[in-house]
Amino acid sequence: MTDAFMLDAPKVTPPWAAEHFQVQRFGSRYYADTLPPCDLIADPHSEPVPGFSSLKPSKPFRKSVTVGDRKYTVPLDWYRAGEWFRTTDKADAFDFAEGLAADKFYQACHTQRDRDFARGHAIHSAAEAALVGQGVLNVNPDAAPYIPHLVKWIEDNVTDVHAIEAVVFGDGYGGTGDAWVNVRGVSVYLDWKSRGADSAHGIYEEEIAQGGAYTSARYCILPSDDRERAVRAPLPAASYGLVLSLRPDGVEEFWYDLALARESFNYMHRAYQRISDSGKRARAAKVKDPTGIQETAKRRKKAAPAEPPPTRTAPDEGRTGVNVDSLRDKYKALDPAARSWVEAKEAEARTAGVTFHLSTPTERRAWIMSALMSLAVAELDDDTVKAIARHVTGDDACEWATVTAGHAVGSLDAVQAKAFRDLALVFASGMGVLEFDDLGAKVAA
């Protein structure tokens, strides 16, 4: 067989590789624990949680621009530079008027980003190979000057290896730690950081906070003893944090105190949660045009009888005495904003006489609480709750202004609650679509 007809062998990754636990949500990398239950961790993070890179402050503002039939999303400063090129009286000289130079200009932003990512990935792969005693095979020309310095440092300084590229799960976050090793006999969490040829060696504040995050997580994912499967495990020991700064001409060590690094991360995490809570409150503050609601109500009154008072008929609960311990644990693990939202829906249902509180563990209540917790984690709103309830019941009353989201979902019987939960999972995964009519939101066909 000639080379012209040969295909590349498919890439096979072990079950503990980070990519098996990474998901994309809201344009960012999240982590979800996909392993089956085990005795070590009673409440694993099966719902997606943000990765460390999503928690970091000072993310650059980005803006989209279209050139021809291609769309680029670039940092705001890059966008403004492109706009200057496009609108300057010398645009023709730059060839921006035809879009040729513009396409190359915006593409260059992505090209450099992709090159930096590929260089970092190659360096991490080389470090992993060197730590396990394998030969280092590098095919990335940008990484080539770094690797001899990296390999020599590992050979001269690493005296024991505990974990490499391990996924970790903390309270409300996840990530992939570079390595837990002994350096000259001292246990450390080790982070590889490659710098450009024009950058100085150093250590950044967010790199210290990252070490604090990964060494204060609840548990990690490691290969089993026979290396056949992935298992949950306690974090390896680490007395210090260490960033190894790599440049094409050499390496330099930067050590840090892990206790203070953990405090640094805790402040960062709380700031992220407050910003997230602020966004949720802002989104919850949005209402439909009240004048439009009034006009719709007037039209409805002309065409139909007045709305009846809220029903207080007790829905069918289905099976009773169901085990809801895992639901209670999941509820306790929600962040404060998500828990507050679920509590508000239950209070609305209780006011309408159709509670779904788990103090009476029934099939109906378990389905509803499971659904609402998934929607809360996905940061979905009352419109979604009412639209799904309307869809599974076929009852337009779920969209009436006098019917709260909690009332709408609390009115479901056991069979409808199961359907509600199934559709809620679709929306929580980002696959559901809403559209709007005169009554309000509805699930798109």
C-alpha positions as CSV (number, residue, x, y, z in Angstrom):
1,M,0.0,0.0,0.0
2,T,1.4,3.4,-0.9
3,D,1.6,6.4,1.3
4,A,-1.1,8.1,-0.8
5,F,-3.7,5.7,0.5
6,M,-2.6,5.5,4.2
7,L,-4.7,7.0,6.9
8,D,-3.5,8.4,10.2
9,A,-4.1,6.0,13.1
10,P,-6.9,7.3,15.4
11,K,-5.8,9.0,18.6
12,V,-6.6,6.8,21.6
13,T,-6.7,8.5,25.0
14,P,-6.8,6.7,28.3
15,P,-10.1,6.8,30.3
16,W,-8.5,9.2,32.9
17,A,-7.5,11.8,30.2
18,A,-8.9,15.3,30.9
19,E,-10.9,15.4,27.6
20,H,-13.3,12.7,28.9
21,F,-14.3,15.1,31.7
22,Q,-14.4,18.4,29.8
23,V,-17.5,20.0,28.3
24,Q,-18.2,23.3,26.6
25,R,-20.8,25.6,28.2
26,F,-21.4,29.3,27.7
27,G,-18.3,29.5,25.5
28,S,-16.0,28.2,28.3
29,R,-14.5,24.9,29.4
30,Y,-16.4,23.2,32.2
31,Y,-15.8,19.9,33.9
32,A,-18.2,17.1,34.8
33,D,-17.5,13.8,36.6
34,T,-18.8,11.1,34.4
35,L,-17.6,8.1,36.5
36,P,-20.1,5.7,38.1
37,P,-20.8,6.0,41.9
38,C,-18.1,4.9,44.3
39,D,-17.6,4.6,48.1
40,L,-14.9,7.3,48.2
41,I,-17.0,10.3,47.1
42,A,-20.7,10.2,48.0
43,D,-21.6,13.3,46.0
44,P,-19.4,13.6,42.9
45,H,-19.7,16.6,40.6
46,S,-21.8,15.0,37.9
47,E,-23.3,18.4,36.9
48,P,-20.8,20.6,34.9
49,V,-18.7,23.1,37.0
50,P,-16.5,25.9,35.5
51,G,-12.9,25.2,34.9
52,F,-10.2,27.4,36.5
53,S,-9.8,29.4,33.3
54,S,-13.4,30.4,33.5
55,L,-13.0,31.7,37.0
56,K,-10.1,33.9,36.3
57,P,-10.8,37.7,36.4
58,S,-9.9,40.3,33.8
59,K,-11.0,38.3,30.7
60,P,-10.5,40.5,27.6
61,F,-13.6,41.9,26.0
62,R,-14.1,40.3,22.6
63,K,-16.1,41.4,19.5
64,S,-17.1,39.7,16.3
65,V,-16.4,41.0,12.8
66,T,-17.4,39.5,9.5
67,V,-15.1,39.6,6.5
68,G,-16.8,38.2,3.4
69,D,-18.4,34.9,4.5
70,R,-16.1,34.4,7.5
71,K,-16.7,35.5,11.1
72,Y,-13.9,36.2,13.5
73,T,-14.2,36.9,17.3
74,V,-11.1,38.9,18.4
75,P,-10.0,40.9,21.4
76,L,-11.6,44.4,21.4
77,D,-8.2,46.2,20.8
78,W,-7.6,44.0,17.8
79,Y,-11.1,44.8,16.5
80,R,-10.5,48.5,16.9
81,A,-7.2,48.3,15.1
82,G,-9.0,46.6,12.2
83,E,-11.7,49.2,12.1
84,W,-9.1,51.9,11.9
85,F,-7.5,50.1,9.0
86,R,-10.9,49.7,7.3
87,T,-11.9,53.3,7.7
88,T,-8.6,55.2,7.2
89,D,-8.2,57.1,3.9
90,K,-5.4,54.7,3.1
91,A,-7.7,51.7,3.3
92,D,-7.2,51.0,-0.4
93,A,-3.5,50.9,0.1
94,F,-3.9,48.3,2.9
95,D,-6.3,46.4,0.6
96,F,-8.9,46.4,3.3
97,A,-11.6,47.7,0.9
98,E,-11.5,44.4,-0.9
99,G,-11.3,42.4,2.3
100,L,-8.1,40.5,1.4
101,A,-5.8,42.1,4.0
102,A,-8.7,42.3,6.5
103,D,-9.1,38.5,6.3
104,K,-5.4,38.0,6.9
105,F,-5.4,40.6,9.7
106,Y,-8.1,38.9,11.7
107,Q,-6.9,35.5,10.9
108,A,-3.5,36.4,12.4
109,C,-5.1,36.8,15.8
110,H,-6.4,33.2,15.8
111,T,-3.1,32.0,14.2
112,Q,-1.0,33.3,17.0
113,R,-3.4,32.1,19.7
114,D,-3.4,28.6,18.1
115,R,0.4,28.6,17.8
116,D,0.8,29.5,21.5
117,F,-1.7,26.8,22.5
118,A,0.0,24.1,20.3
119,R,3.4,25.1,21.8
120,G,2.1,24.7,25.3
121,H,0.4,21.4,24.5
122,A,3.7,20.0,23.0
123,I,5.6,21.1,26.1
124,H,3.1,19.5,28.4
125,S,3.3,16.3,26.4
126,A,7.1,16.3,26.5
127,A,7.0,16.8,30.3
128,E,4.6,13.9,30.7
129,A,6.8,11.6,28.6
130,A,9.9,12.6,30.5
131,L,8.3,12.1,33.9
132,V,7.3,8.5,33.1
133,G,10.7,7.7,31.5
134,Q,9.5,7.6,27.9
135,G,11.3,9.0,24.9
136,V,10.2,12.6,24.1
137,L,8.9,12.9,20.5
138,N,8.2,16.5,19.5
139,V,6.8,17.6,16.2
140,N,6.1,21.2,17.1
141,P,8.9,23.5,15.8
142,D,7.9,26.3,18.2
143,A,8.3,24.0,21.2
144,A,11.7,22.5,20.0
145,P,14.0,25.1,21.8
146,Y,12.2,24.6,25.1
147,I,12.2,20.8,25.4
148,P,15.9,20.1,26.0
149,H,16.0,22.5,28.9
150,L,12.7,21.0,30.3
151,V,13.9,17.4,30.0
152,K,17.3,18.1,31.6
153,W,15.6,19.9,34.5
154,I,13.3,16.9,35.1
155,E,16.2,14.4,35.0
156,D,18.2,16.5,37.4
157,N,15.5,17.5,39.9
158,V,12.4,15.3,40.0
159,T,12.9,12.5,42.5
160,D,9.4,10.9,42.5
161,V,6.2,11.2,40.6
162,H,2.7,11.0,42.1
163,A,0.3,12.2,39.4
164,I,0.5,13.8,36.0
165,E,-2.2,15.8,34.2
166,A,-4.8,14.8,36.8
167,V,-8.4,16.2,36.6
168,V,-9.5,17.7,39.9
169,F,-12.9,18.6,41.3
170,G,-13.4,21.2,44.0
171,D,-16.5,22.8,45.5
172,G,-17.9,24.5,42.4
173,Y,-15.0,24.2,40.0
174,G,-12.8,21.8,38.1
175,G,-9.5,21.7,36.3
176,T,-6.5,19.7,35.1
177,G,-3.3,19.9,37.3
178,D,0.1,19.5,35.6
179,A,2.0,17.3,38.0
180,W,2.3,16.3,41.7
181,V,6.0,15.3,42.2
182,N,8.9,15.4,44.6
183,V,11.6,17.9,43.6
184,R,14.9,17.2,45.3
185,G,12.9,15.2,48.0
186,V,10.2,17.8,48.6
187,S,6.6,17.2,47.6
188,V,5.2,19.9,45.3
189,Y,2.4,20.7,43.0
190,L,4.3,21.6,39.7
191,D,3.0,23.8,36.9
192,W,4.8,24.2,33.6
193,K,4.6,27.7,32.1
194,S,6.2,28.5,28.8
195,R,7.1,32.1,28.0
196,G,7.8,33.7,24.7
197,A,11.4,34.5,23.7
198,D,10.6,38.2,24.3
199,S,9.2,37.6,27.8
200,A,11.1,37.5,31.1
201,H,11.0,34.6,33.5
202,G,8.5,35.1,36.3
203,I,5.4,33.9,38.1
204,Y,1.9,35.5,37.8
205,E,-0.7,36.0,40.6
206,E,-3.2,33.8,38.8
207,E,-0.7,31.0,38.4
208,I,-0.3,31.0,42.2
209,A,-4.1,31.0,42.7
210,Q,-4.3,28.1,40.2
211,G,-2.0,26.1,42.4
212,G,-4.2,26.9,45.4
213,A,-7.3,25.7,43.5
214,Y,-5.8,22.4,42.4
215,T,-4.3,21.6,45.8
216,S,-7.5,22.4,47.7
217,A,-9.9,20.4,45.5
218,R,-12.0,17.6,47.0
219,Y,-10.7,14.8,44.9
220,C,-9.0,13.9,41.6
221,I,-9.2,11.4,38.8
222,L,-6.3,8.9,38.5
223,P,-5.7,5.7,36.6
224,S,-6.5,2.5,38.5
225,D,-3.7,0.3,39.7
226,D,-4.0,-1.9,36.6
227,R,-4.3,1.2,34.4
228,E,-7.4,-0.2,32.8
229,R,-9.9,2.5,34.1
230,A,-10.3,5.9,35.7
231,V,-11.0,6.1,39.4
232,R,-11.6,8.9,42.0
233,A,-8.8,9.3,44.4
234,P,-7.7,11.7,47.2
235,L,-5.3,14.5,46.1
236,P,-1.6,13.6,46.2
237,A,0.4,15.3,48.9
238,A,2.1,18.7,48.2
239,S,4.0,20.8,50.7
240,Y,4.8,23.7,48.3
241,G,3.7,25.0,44.9
242,L,6.3,25.4,42.1
243,V,6.0,27.1,38.7
244,L,8.7,26.1,36.3
245,S,9.1,29.1,33.9
246,L,10.4,28.0,30.5
247,R,12.0,30.1,27.8
248,P,13.8,29.0,24.7
249,D,17.2,29.6,26.5
250,G,16.5,27.9,29.8
251,V,14.3,27.5,32.9
252,E,13.8,29.1,36.3
253,E,12.0,27.9,39.4
254,F,9.4,30.0,41.3
255,W,8.3,28.5,44.6
256,Y,5.2,29.6,46.6
257,D,3.3,28.9,49.9
258,L,0.3,26.7,49.2
259,A,-1.7,28.0,52.2
260,L,-1.6,31.6,51.0
261,A,-2.2,30.3,47.4
262,R,-5.4,28.7,48.6
263,E,-6.5,31.9,50.3
264,S,-5.8,33.7,47.0
265,F,-8.0,31.3,45.1
266,N,-10.8,31.5,47.6
267,Y,-10.9,35.2,47.1
268,M,-10.9,34.7,43.3
269,H,-13.7,32.1,43.5
270,R,-15.9,34.3,45.7
271,A,-15.4,37.2,43.3
272,Y,-16.5,34.9,40.4
273,Q,-19.6,33.7,42.3
274,R,-20.6,37.3,43.1
275,I,-20.2,38.4,39.5
276,S,-22.2,35.3,38.5
277,D,-24.9,36.1,41.1
278,S,-25.0,39.7,39.9
279,G,-25.6,38.5,36.3
280,K,-28.4,36.1,37.5
281,R,-30.1,38.9,39.4
282,A,-29.8,41.2,36.4
283,R,-31.3,38.6,34.1
284,A,-34.1,37.9,36.6
285,A,-34.9,41.6,36.7
286,K,-35.9,41.6,33.0
287,V,-39.7,41.7,32.5
288,K,-41.9,41.7,29.5
289,D,-43.3,45.1,28.3
290,P,-46.1,45.8,30.9
291,T,-48.1,47.7,28.4
292,G,-47.9,44.8,26.0
293,I,-49.0,42.4,28.8
294,Q,-52.0,44.7,29.5
295,E,-53.0,44.8,25.9
296,T,-52.7,41.0,25.6
297,A,-54.8,40.6,28.7
298,K,-57.5,42.9,27.2
299,R,-57.6,40.9,24.0
300,R,-57.8,37.6,26.0
301,K,-60.8,39.0,28.1
302,K,-62.7,39.8,24.9
303,A,-62.1,36.4,23.4
304,A,-62.3,34.1,26.5
305,P,-63.8,34.0,29.9
306,A,-61.9,35.5,32.8
307,E,-59.0,33.4,34.3
308,P,-60.2,31.1,37.1
309,P,-58.6,31.4,40.5
310,P,-55.4,29.2,40.9
311,T,-56.3,25.5,41.2
312,R,-55.6,23.9,44.5
313,T,-56.4,20.3,43.4
314,A,-53.7,18.0,44.8
315,P,-51.8,16.4,41.9
316,D,-51.2,12.7,41.8
317,E,-47.9,12.0,43.6
318,G,-47.1,8.6,42.1
319,R,-45.1,6.3,44.3
320,T,-44.5,7.4,47.9
321,G,-41.5,6.7,50.2
322,V,-38.9,7.1,47.4
323,N,-35.3,7.5,48.4
324,V,-34.4,11.2,47.9
325,D,-31.0,11.2,49.8
326,S,-29.0,11.8,46.6
327,L,-31.3,14.7,45.7
328,R,-30.9,16.3,49.1
329,D,-27.1,16.0,48.7
330,K,-27.2,17.5,45.3
331,Y,-29.4,20.3,46.6
332,K,-26.9,21.0,49.4
333,A,-24.1,21.2,46.8
334,L,-25.8,23.9,44.8
335,D,-24.3,27.4,44.9
336,P,-26.3,29.9,47.0
337,A,-27.9,31.6,44.0
338,A,-29.1,28.4,42.5
339,R,-30.4,27.1,45.8
340,S,-32.2,30.4,46.4
341,W,-33.9,30.2,43.0
342,V,-35.1,26.6,43.6
343,E,-36.4,27.6,47.1
344,A,-38.3,30.5,45.5
345,K,-40.1,28.1,43.1
346,E,-41.0,25.8,45.9
347,A,-42.4,28.8,47.9
348,E,-44.5,29.8,44.9
349,A,-45.9,26.3,44.6
350,R,-46.6,26.1,48.3
351,T,-48.5,29.4,48.2
352,A,-50.6,28.0,45.3
353,G,-51.3,24.8,47.4
354,V,-49.3,22.5,45.2
355,T,-46.0,22.0,47.1
356,F,-43.3,19.7,45.9
357,H,-41.1,19.9,49.1
358,L,-39.2,16.7,49.7
359,S,-40.3,16.5,53.3
360,T,-42.9,14.1,51.8
361,P,-40.7,12.0,49.5
362,T,-42.8,11.1,46.4
363,E,-42.1,10.3,42.8
364,R,-43.6,13.5,41.6
365,R,-41.7,15.7,44.0
366,A,-38.4,14.0,43.2
367,W,-38.8,14.5,39.5
368,I,-39.7,18.2,39.9
369,M,-36.8,18.9,42.3
370,S,-34.3,17.1,40.0
371,A,-35.5,19.1,37.1
372,L,-35.4,22.5,38.9
373,M,-31.9,21.8,40.2
374,S,-30.6,21.1,36.7
375,L,-32.3,24.3,35.3
376,A,-30.8,26.3,38.2
377,V,-27.2,25.0,37.6
378,A,-27.7,26.0,33.9
379,E,-28.9,29.4,35.0
380,L,-32.2,29.2,33.2
381,D,-35.1,31.3,34.2
382,D,-38.9,31.3,35.0
383,D,-39.8,31.6,31.3
384,T,-38.2,28.2,30.7
385,V,-39.9,26.6,33.6
386,K,-43.4,27.9,32.5
387,A,-42.7,27.0,28.8
388,I,-41.7,23.4,29.7
389,A,-44.7,23.0,32.0
390,R,-47.0,24.3,29.2
391,H,-45.5,21.9,26.8
392,V,-45.9,18.8,28.9
393,T,-49.4,19.6,30.1
394,G,-50.8,21.3,26.9
395,D,-52.3,23.9,29.2
396,D,-51.9,27.5,28.1
397,A,-52.7,28.6,31.7
398,C,-49.1,27.9,32.6
399,E,-48.3,31.2,30.8
400,W,-50.9,33.4,32.5
401,A,-49.4,36.3,34.3
402,T,-51.3,35.3,37.5
403,V,-49.6,31.9,37.5
404,T,-46.1,31.8,38.8
405,A,-43.4,29.4,37.6
406,G,-43.6,27.5,40.9
407,H,-47.3,27.2,40.6
408,A,-47.0,25.9,37.0
409,V,-44.5,23.2,37.8
410,G,-46.2,22.4,41.2
411,S,-49.4,21.6,39.3
412,L,-47.8,18.7,37.5
413,D,-48.8,15.1,38.3
414,A,-46.2,12.3,38.6
415,V,-46.3,11.4,34.9
416,Q,-46.1,15.0,33.8
417,A,-43.3,15.7,36.3
418,K,-41.2,12.9,34.7
419,A,-41.7,14.4,31.3
420,F,-40.9,17.8,32.8
421,R,-37.6,16.5,34.2
422,D,-36.7,14.9,30.8
423,L,-37.3,18.1,28.9
424,A,-35.5,20.2,31.6
425,L,-32.4,18.1,31.0
426,V,-32.5,18.9,27.3
427,F,-32.6,22.6,28.1
428,A,-29.9,22.4,30.8
429,S,-27.6,20.8,28.2
430,G,-28.1,23.8,26.0
431,M,-30.1,21.9,23.3
432,G,-33.6,23.4,24.1
433,V,-35.1,26.3,22.1
434,L,-37.8,28.7,23.2
435,E,-40.0,30.8,20.9
436,F,-42.7,33.3,21.9
437,D,-46.3,33.9,21.1
438,D,-49.1,36.1,22.5
439,L,-49.2,34.2,25.7
440,G,-45.5,34.0,26.3
441,A,-42.7,31.5,25.9
442,K,-43.2,28.0,24.5
443,V,-40.9,25.1,23.6
444,A,-40.0,25.3,19.9
445,A,-41.1,22.3,17.8
